[in-house]
Each structure stands twice: as structure tokens, then as C-alpha cells.
Amino acid sequence: MDQPRSSQRYQSETPDDEPALLKQILELVRRYPHFGYRRIGRMIQAAGWKVNLKRIYRLWRREGLKVPPETEEKACIGYKRECLPSPSTGKEKPCVVLGFYF
């Protein structure tokens, strides 16, 4: 054989159903942005697709999808929400604050 070894490498072929599967993944991600690839994969499998989670994860990474981080509420420093005056009555609610000194 007079062919170089570099020309004899394996060439992967994309499956015929991959564009439709990717379209389904992106549609579910737009509808449920806080779901990860595992949950999206289970939803796709429940919809009738015969697909492995490893394939879902590969497509997930290739498209650069990420789950947005959860936002935390900023705490009011020095106040408890229960102690603040209510907008309807303007009166403060009774509030018991226990302090521990060590």
C-alpha cells in the first residue's frame, strides 16, 4: 500500500436524525431554561426518541448550552421582613429577635 497513514483515519458520519434531535433539544431548552441535559434527555426519551444520554450530552456541549445560575435574594441587613411595616396598615408587626452571645 502506497498511501500515507494519515489518509486512512476514521471519518465519523452524523446520523440522519441529528438535526431533528437537535431542533427538539433547543426547543425544550428554550421552554425550560433551568433544566439540565439529563432532564431534557429524559423528556426527549419520553417523547419517543431512542437516544442515549451520552449523545444528548455531546450535542449539549457542542451547542454550548448551559443552565443559568440560580439568583439569590439579597438579604436586608439589620431587618427582618416580618418586622417591616406592612404597606396596607403602616403598623409594624410584632417581631421577636433572639440573640445568642457566645
Sequence and secondary structure as in RCSB ss.txt:
>XXXX:A:sequence
MDQPRSSQRYQSETPDDEPALLKQILELVRRYPHFGYRRIGRMIQAAGWKVNLKRIYRLWRREGLKVPPETEEKA
CIGYKRECLPSPSTGKEKPCVVLGFYF
>XXXX:A:secstr
  S GGGG       TTHHHHHHHHHHHHHH TT  HHHHHHHHHHTT    HHHHHHHHHHTT           
 TT  GGGS  TTT             
